[in-house]
Amino acid sequence: MSPEAITRQLAERVVGSDPLQDAPACEAARAGVLDWLASVLAARDDQGAERIAAALGQGAGRASVPGRPGRLPALDAALVSGYLTHALDYDDVHESVRGHPSAVILSALLAEAEERGASGADFLAAYVVGVETMCRLGLALGRSHYEAGWHSTATLGAVAAAAACARLAGLSVQATAQAIGLAATQAGGIRAHFGTDVKPLHAGLAARAGLLAMRLAEAGIAGAAEPLGGRLGYFAVFGGEDARPELAVEGWGEPWQIVRPGLWFKRYPCCSASHHAADAALAIRASRMPDITAIEEVTVTFPPGGDAALIVREPTTGVEGRFSVEYVVAAALADGELGIGTFADKPLRPELVALAAKVRRRYDSSVVPAPDAMPKGRFTIVTVSFADGSTLTQRVDCPRGAPGRPLSPEERAAKYADASRGLPAAWQDMPGKIARLEQLADMHSFIPDIQNIQEV
């Protein structure tokens, strides 16, 4: 395959594929929409969204930010929705992306679908195509992209959002290729910002960039004919020698990436790289209610690189704790639960700081991951050593919520119910509305308007 043809080949697949003919893809997409909505609503009172809205200034439009009053211009709504979706790190992840697809793609798509009055069927098809694009880009870039410090949610998400919005808008292959290129040149986001407001802002910026790229392409703005391939293209710049551009199109939709490996819906509002350890620590607590003052040391064993996303070792707030396995394990052992309050933006309790200081990371390349490990090659082993000389150990290769151990429909519904608690009755009807999404004629009526309606 010629690398100089890769952008057009990707655009051809975006325009020409028909995911609505695949029942499992549609079912997975509906589940993704519900989980995305739960993630946005759970964060609707986040003060960062207020600051972003203030920075954007006043502007009226047709696009909504779920759970917040008023409507905004589509580009602004995509930015705020993307931020809110990712604000609690409660949104879905995908192993092919090593990041968060729906936060970016659905935030851009909803804003554009509302302004255009697109149908629910077109919205759902564009979502599946967007996830496929983002996953294929992740496979094509390879491991070194993330490990070099790039935040894949942002760098892959902008291009995927552009592809999804181009599909929704019905752009031609040529215009879709231009949209992809215009998004690729806006791609950015570094992992140094993990544990701050900027990490979720990456998702919002990528959603906005993808939507803007589509609109610029639709308006006739043109860039390079081959922005993805070649020596100076997206894959070479972001992937280097590890990049395999052909993987961006090979096997497209066979099966759809939203089906297999599939989206990972989170149980805990923290970085997915810590979920293995969280499950293990909670299992240890369940087997022996520990006196945390009797814990001498906790060892958390990863495969080399398995903790790359967990960049915070000495957190001071719950927000920083989302990216600290030390804090996640300490909170799980001490409290027996990991909820939204565990990761609030406030100082950590002294006893959790003390316990987190006893957590040590180690790495073992000799451990063979289980066949169902998620992501592939991952495992985490947690060993708690007590003052009396006893130890407790738990190993997790596939955490709850990952495709190999998916949340049940009841658990997914409970996540949404918890996130939407206190909102008007129309919000409680959303799961049923999402189940019939393909029948919706106009997405402008999808999100309930809460203007002038008080929470109950």
C-alpha positions as CSV (number, residue, x, y, z in Angstrom):
1,M,0.0,0.0,0.0
2,S,1.4,3.4,-1.0
3,P,1.7,5.7,2.1
4,E,0.8,8.6,-0.2
5,A,-2.7,7.1,-0.7
6,I,-3.6,6.4,2.9
7,T,-5.7,9.6,3.6
8,R,-8.0,9.0,0.6
9,Q,-8.3,5.3,1.4
10,L,-9.4,6.2,5.0
11,A,-11.8,8.8,3.6
12,E,-13.3,6.2,1.3
13,R,-14.0,3.9,4.2
14,V,-15.5,6.7,6.3
15,V,-17.9,7.7,3.5
16,G,-18.7,4.3,2.0
17,S,-19.2,1.9,5.0
18,D,-22.6,1.1,6.4
19,P,-22.4,0.2,10.1
20,L,-26.2,0.3,10.6
21,Q,-26.4,-3.0,8.8
22,D,-24.4,-4.5,11.7
23,A,-26.7,-5.2,14.6
24,P,-23.9,-5.7,17.2
25,A,-22.3,-2.4,16.2
26,C,-25.6,-0.6,16.7
27,E,-26.1,-2.2,20.1
28,A,-22.6,-1.3,21.2
29,A,-23.1,2.2,19.9
30,R,-26.3,2.7,21.9
31,A,-24.5,1.5,25.0
32,G,-21.7,3.9,24.3
33,V,-24.1,6.8,24.0
34,L,-25.7,6.0,27.4
35,D,-22.3,5.7,29.1
36,W,-21.1,8.9,27.5
37,L,-24.3,10.7,28.7
38,A,-23.8,9.4,32.2
39,S,-20.2,10.7,32.2
40,V,-21.2,14.2,31.1
41,L,-24.1,14.4,33.7
42,A,-21.9,13.1,36.6
43,A,-19.6,16.1,36.0
44,R,-22.3,18.7,35.2
45,D,-21.4,20.9,38.2
46,D,-17.7,20.9,37.6
47,Q,-16.3,24.4,38.1
48,G,-13.9,24.0,35.2
49,A,-16.8,24.1,32.8
50,E,-17.9,27.4,34.3
51,R,-14.4,28.8,33.7
52,I,-14.3,27.5,30.2
53,A,-17.7,29.0,29.4
54,A,-16.6,32.3,30.9
55,A,-13.5,32.2,28.7
56,L,-15.6,31.6,25.6
57,G,-17.9,34.5,26.4
58,Q,-21.6,34.8,25.8
59,G,-23.0,33.1,22.8
60,A,-26.4,31.6,21.9
61,G,-26.8,28.7,19.5
62,R,-28.7,25.5,18.9
63,A,-26.3,23.0,20.5
64,S,-26.7,21.7,24.0
65,V,-24.3,20.7,26.8
66,P,-26.1,17.8,28.5
67,G,-27.2,18.7,32.0
68,R,-26.5,22.4,31.7
69,P,-29.0,25.1,30.9
70,G,-29.0,27.1,27.7
71,R,-27.6,26.3,24.2
72,L,-24.3,27.3,22.6
73,P,-22.8,27.6,19.2
74,A,-21.8,24.1,18.1
75,L,-18.0,24.7,18.4
76,D,-18.4,26.0,21.9
77,A,-20.8,23.2,22.9
78,A,-18.4,20.6,21.6
79,L,-15.5,22.1,23.7
80,V,-17.5,22.2,26.9
81,S,-19.1,18.8,26.4
82,G,-15.8,17.2,25.7
83,Y,-14.3,18.7,28.8
84,L,-17.2,17.6,31.0
85,T,-17.3,14.1,29.6
86,H,-13.7,13.6,30.6
87,A,-13.6,15.7,33.8
88,L,-14.1,12.8,36.2
89,D,-12.2,10.3,34.1
90,Y,-15.4,8.2,34.2
91,D,-15.9,7.9,30.4
92,D,-15.2,4.9,28.2
93,V,-11.8,3.8,27.0
94,H,-10.6,1.5,24.2
95,E,-7.4,-0.5,24.1
96,S,-6.7,0.2,20.4
97,V,-6.8,3.9,21.2
98,R,-5.1,3.9,24.6
99,G,-7.5,6.7,25.3
100,H,-11.1,7.8,25.4
101,P,-13.1,7.7,22.1
102,S,-16.6,8.9,23.1
103,A,-15.6,12.0,25.0
104,V,-14.3,13.5,21.8
105,I,-16.4,11.9,19.1
106,L,-19.9,12.2,20.7
107,S,-19.3,15.7,22.0
108,A,-18.5,16.9,18.5
109,L,-21.3,14.8,16.9
110,L,-24.0,15.9,19.2
111,A,-23.3,19.6,18.6
112,E,-23.2,19.2,14.9
113,A,-26.2,16.9,14.8
114,E,-28.3,19.4,16.8
115,E,-27.4,22.3,14.5
116,R,-28.1,20.3,11.4
117,G,-31.2,18.5,12.6
118,A,-29.6,15.2,11.7
119,S,-31.4,12.0,12.3
120,G,-30.7,9.6,15.1
121,A,-29.7,6.9,12.5
122,D,-27.1,9.2,10.9
123,F,-25.8,10.2,14.3
124,L,-25.4,6.5,15.3
125,A,-23.7,5.6,12.1
126,A,-21.3,8.5,12.3
127,Y,-20.4,7.5,15.9
128,V,-19.5,3.9,14.9
129,V,-17.4,5.3,12.0
130,G,-15.7,7.8,14.3
131,V,-14.7,5.1,16.8
132,E,-13.4,2.9,14.0
133,T,-11.3,5.8,12.7
134,M,-9.8,6.6,16.2
135,C,-9.0,2.9,16.9
136,R,-7.4,2.3,13.5
137,L,-5.3,5.4,14.0
138,G,-4.2,4.1,17.4
139,L,-3.2,0.8,15.9
140,A,-1.3,2.5,13.0
141,L,0.7,4.8,15.3
142,G,1.8,2.0,17.7
143,R,2.9,2.0,21.3
144,S,5.6,4.6,21.1
145,H,3.2,7.5,20.4
146,Y,1.6,7.3,23.9
147,E,4.9,6.4,25.6
148,A,6.6,9.4,24.1
149,G,4.2,11.6,26.1
150,W,1.3,12.3,23.7
151,H,-2.2,12.1,25.0
152,S,-3.9,9.8,22.5
153,T,-7.4,11.0,23.4
154,A,-6.4,14.4,21.9
155,T,-4.0,13.5,19.1
156,L,-6.2,10.7,17.7
157,G,-9.5,12.2,18.8
158,A,-9.4,15.3,16.7
159,V,-9.0,13.3,13.5
160,A,-11.6,10.8,14.5
161,A,-14.1,13.6,15.3
162,A,-13.5,15.2,11.9
163,A,-14.1,11.9,10.2
164,A,-17.3,11.3,12.2
165,C,-18.6,14.8,11.6
166,A,-17.8,14.5,7.9
167,R,-19.8,11.3,7.8
168,L,-22.7,13.0,9.6
169,A,-22.6,15.9,7.2
170,G,-22.5,13.7,4.1
171,L,-19.3,15.1,2.7
172,S,-17.7,13.7,-0.4
173,V,-14.6,11.5,-0.2
174,Q,-12.4,14.4,-1.3
175,A,-13.9,16.8,1.3
176,T,-13.7,14.1,4.0
177,A,-10.0,13.7,3.2
178,Q,-9.5,17.4,3.6
179,A,-11.3,17.4,6.9
180,I,-9.1,14.6,8.1
181,G,-6.0,16.6,7.1
182,L,-7.3,19.8,8.7
183,A,-7.8,17.9,12.0
184,A,-4.4,16.2,11.8
185,T,-2.7,19.6,11.6
186,Q,-4.5,20.6,14.8
187,A,-3.7,17.4,16.7
188,G,-1.9,17.9,20.0
189,G,-2.0,17.2,23.8
190,I,0.8,16.1,26.2
191,R,0.5,13.8,29.1
192,A,2.3,16.2,31.4
193,H,-1.1,17.7,32.1
194,F,-2.5,14.5,33.6
195,G,-4.0,15.3,37.1
196,T,-5.1,18.8,36.1
197,D,-8.0,20.5,34.4
198,V,-6.1,20.4,31.1
199,K,-6.3,16.7,30.7
200,P,-10.1,16.8,30.2
201,L,-9.7,20.0,28.3
202,H,-7.8,18.0,25.7
203,A,-11.0,16.0,25.0
204,G,-12.9,19.3,24.5
205,L,-10.2,20.9,22.3
206,A,-10.1,17.7,20.2
207,A,-13.9,17.7,19.7
208,R,-13.8,21.3,18.7
209,A,-10.9,20.8,16.4
210,G,-12.5,17.9,14.6
211,L,-15.8,19.8,14.1
212,L,-14.0,22.9,13.0
213,A,-11.9,20.8,10.5
214,M,-15.1,19.4,9.0
215,R,-16.7,22.8,8.6
216,L,-13.6,24.3,7.1
217,A,-13.4,21.4,4.6
218,E,-17.1,21.8,3.8
219,A,-16.4,25.5,3.2
220,G,-13.7,24.7,0.7
221,I,-10.5,25.2,2.7
222,A,-7.9,22.8,1.2
223,G,-4.6,21.6,2.5
224,A,-2.1,18.9,1.4
225,A,-3.4,16.1,-0.7
226,E,-1.7,13.5,1.6
227,P,-1.6,14.8,5.2
228,L,-1.4,11.4,6.9
229,G,1.2,9.5,4.9
230,G,4.7,10.4,3.7
231,R,7.8,11.6,5.5
232,L,6.2,14.8,6.9
233,G,2.7,13.3,7.5
234,Y,0.8,12.6,10.6
235,F,2.0,9.0,11.0
236,A,5.6,9.8,10.6
237,V,5.5,12.8,12.9
238,F,3.5,11.1,15.7
239,G,4.5,7.5,15.3
240,G,8.0,7.5,13.9
241,E,9.6,4.2,13.1
242,D,6.8,2.3,14.9
243,A,4.1,3.6,12.7
244,R,2.3,1.2,10.3
245,P,0.0,3.4,8.3
246,E,-1.7,0.5,6.5
247,L,-3.4,-0.5,9.8
248,A,-5.5,2.6,9.5
249,V,-7.6,0.9,6.8
250,E,-6.8,-2.8,6.9
251,G,-9.6,-4.9,8.3
252,W,-11.9,-1.8,8.5
253,G,-15.2,-2.9,10.1
254,E,-14.3,-6.6,10.2
255,P,-15.5,-6.5,12.9
256,W,-16.1,-3.0,14.0
257,Q,-13.8,-1.9,16.8
258,I,-16.8,-0.7,18.8
259,V,-17.7,-4.4,19.0
260,R,-14.4,-6.1,19.3
261,P,-12.3,-5.4,21.3
262,G,-15.1,-3.0,22.3
263,L,-15.5,-0.1,24.6
264,W,-14.6,-0.3,28.3
265,F,-17.2,1.2,30.5
266,K,-15.7,2.3,33.8
267,R,-16.8,1.3,37.3
268,Y,-14.5,3.9,39.0
269,P,-14.0,7.6,38.1
270,C,-10.3,7.3,37.7
271,C,-7.6,6.4,35.1
272,S,-8.3,2.9,33.7
273,A,-4.7,1.9,34.2
274,S,-5.4,1.8,37.9
275,H,-8.6,-0.3,37.6
276,H,-6.7,-3.6,37.8
277,A,-5.1,-2.5,41.1
278,A,-8.5,-1.1,42.3
279,D,-10.2,-4.5,41.8
280,A,-7.4,-6.3,43.5
281,A,-7.3,-4.0,46.5
282,L,-11.1,-4.1,46.9
283,A,-10.9,-7.9,46.8
284,I,-8.2,-8.0,49.5
285,R,-10.4,-5.7,51.7
286,A,-13.4,-7.9,51.2
287,S,-11.4,-11.0,52.2
288,R,-10.0,-9.4,55.3
289,M,-11.2,-6.1,56.6
290,P,-7.8,-4.6,57.2
291,D,-6.7,-2.4,60.1
292,I,-4.9,0.1,57.8
293,T,-2.5,1.1,60.7
294,A,-1.3,-2.6,60.7
295,I,-0.3,-2.4,57.0
296,E,3.5,-2.2,56.7
297,E,3.8,-2.1,52.9
298,V,1.8,-2.6,49.8
299,T,3.5,-3.7,46.6
300,V,1.9,-3.2,43.2
301,T,3.4,-5.1,40.4
302,F,3.0,-4.1,36.7
303,P,4.4,-5.3,33.4
304,P,7.1,-2.8,32.2
305,G,5.2,0.3,31.0
306,G,1.9,-0.9,32.5
307,D,1.7,2.2,34.7
308,A,2.7,4.8,32.1
309,A,-0.5,6.7,32.5
310,L,-0.2,6.8,36.3
311,I,2.2,9.7,36.4
312,V,1.3,11.0,40.0
313,R,3.1,9.2,42.8
314,E,2.5,11.7,45.7
315,P,-1.0,13.2,45.1
316,T,-2.3,16.0,47.3
317,T,-5.9,16.2,45.9
318,G,-8.4,13.7,44.7
319,V,-8.1,15.0,41.2
320,E,-4.4,14.1,41.2
321,G,-5.3,10.8,42.8
322,R,-7.1,9.7,39.6
323,F,-3.6,9.2,38.1
324,S,-1.9,7.7,41.2
325,V,-2.1,3.9,41.9
326,E,-0.7,4.7,45.3
327,Y,-3.8,6.7,46.2
328,V,-6.3,4.4,44.4
329,V,-5.0,1.4,46.3
330,A,-4.9,3.3,49.6
331,A,-8.5,4.5,49.2
332,A,-9.8,1.1,48.2
333,L,-8.2,-0.6,51.2
334,A,-9.3,2.1,53.6
335,D,-12.8,2.8,52.4
336,G,-13.9,-0.3,50.4
337,E,-15.2,1.9,47.6
338,L,-14.1,4.3,44.9
339,G,-16.7,6.8,44.1
340,I,-17.0,10.3,42.7
341,G,-16.2,11.7,46.2
342,T,-13.0,9.7,46.4
343,F,-11.6,11.9,43.6
344,A,-13.0,15.3,44.6
345,D,-10.9,18.4,44.1
346,K,-10.0,18.8,47.7
347,P,-7.0,17.8,50.0
348,L,-6.6,14.1,50.7
349,R,-7.3,12.8,54.2
350,P,-4.1,12.4,56.3
351,E,-4.6,8.7,56.8
352,L,-4.9,8.1,53.1
353,V,-1.7,10.1,52.5
354,A,0.1,8.0,55.1
355,L,-1.2,4.7,53.6
356,A,-0.4,5.8,50.0
357,A,3.2,6.5,51.1
358,K,3.5,2.8,51.9
359,V,2.7,1.7,48.4
360,R,5.6,0.6,46.2
361,R,5.6,0.0,42.5
362,R,7.6,-2.8,40.9
363,Y,7.8,-4.3,37.5
364,D,8.1,-7.9,36.3
365,S,8.6,-8.9,32.7
366,S,8.6,-12.6,33.5
367,V,4.9,-12.7,34.4
368,V,2.8,-14.2,31.5
369,P,-0.5,-12.2,31.1
370,A,-3.7,-14.1,30.9
371,P,-5.2,-14.7,27.4
372,D,-8.1,-12.4,28.3
373,A,-5.9,-9.6,29.7
374,M,-7.2,-6.2,29.0
375,P,-5.5,-4.3,27.6
376,K,-3.4,-7.0,26.0
377,G,-0.3,-7.7,27.9
378,R,-1.5,-6.1,31.1
379,F,-1.8,-7.4,34.6
380,T,-1.5,-6.0,38.1
381,I,-0.6,-7.8,41.3
382,V,-1.3,-6.2,44.7
383,T,0.3,-7.6,47.8
384,V,-0.4,-6.2,51.2
385,S,2.1,-7.0,54.0
386,F,0.9,-6.7,57.6
387,A,2.9,-6.1,60.8
388,D,2.2,-9.6,62.0
389,G,4.1,-11.0,59.1
390,S,1.0,-12.1,57.1
391,T,0.4,-11.1,53.5
392,L,-2.6,-11.0,51.1
393,T,-2.2,-11.0,47.4
394,Q,-4.6,-10.5,44.5
395,R,-3.9,-10.5,40.8
396,V,-6.1,-8.9,38.1
397,D,-5.5,-9.2,34.4
398,C,-9.0,-8.1,33.2
399,P,-10.8,-5.6,35.4
400,R,-14.5,-5.2,35.8
401,G,-16.0,-3.1,33.0
402,A,-13.5,-4.1,30.4
403,P,-14.9,-6.0,27.4
404,G,-13.7,-9.3,28.9
405,R,-15.6,-8.7,32.1
406,P,-18.3,-6.2,31.0
407,L,-20.7,-4.4,33.2
408,S,-24.2,-5.9,33.0
409,P,-27.0,-3.9,31.5
410,E,-28.3,-3.3,35.0
411,E,-24.9,-1.9,36.2
412,R,-24.8,0.4,33.2
413,A,-28.3,1.6,33.9
414,A,-27.4,2.1,37.5
415,K,-24.4,4.2,36.5
416,Y,-26.7,6.5,34.4
417,A,-29.3,6.6,37.2
418,D,-26.7,7.8,39.7
419,A,-25.3,10.4,37.3
420,S,-28.7,11.8,36.4
421,R,-30.1,11.9,40.0
422,G,-31.7,15.2,40.8
423,L,-32.5,16.1,37.1
424,P,-36.1,16.6,35.8
425,A,-38.1,13.5,34.8
426,A,-37.3,13.8,31.1
427,W,-33.7,12.8,31.9
428,Q,-34.9,9.5,33.5
429,D,-36.5,8.6,30.1
430,M,-33.2,8.9,28.2
431,P,-32.2,5.2,28.4
432,G,-35.4,4.3,26.5
433,K,-34.9,7.1,24.1
434,I,-31.4,5.9,23.3
435,A,-32.7,2.4,22.8
436,R,-34.9,3.8,19.9
437,L,-32.2,6.3,18.7
438,E,-32.4,5.1,15.0
439,Q,-36.0,6.1,14.9
440,L,-35.4,9.7,16.0
441,A,-36.0,12.1,13.1
442,D,-34.2,15.2,14.5
443,M,-31.4,15.1,17.0
444,H,-32.3,18.6,18.1
445,S,-35.0,17.1,20.2
446,F,-32.7,14.4,21.7
447,I,-31.3,16.2,24.7
448,P,-34.0,17.6,27.2
449,D,-33.8,21.4,27.4
450,I,-33.4,22.3,31.1
451,Q,-33.5,26.1,30.5
452,N,-35.5,27.6,33.4
453,I,-36.1,24.2,35.0
454,Q,-34.7,23.7,38.5
455,E,-33.2,20.4,39.6
456,V,-35.5,18.5,41.8
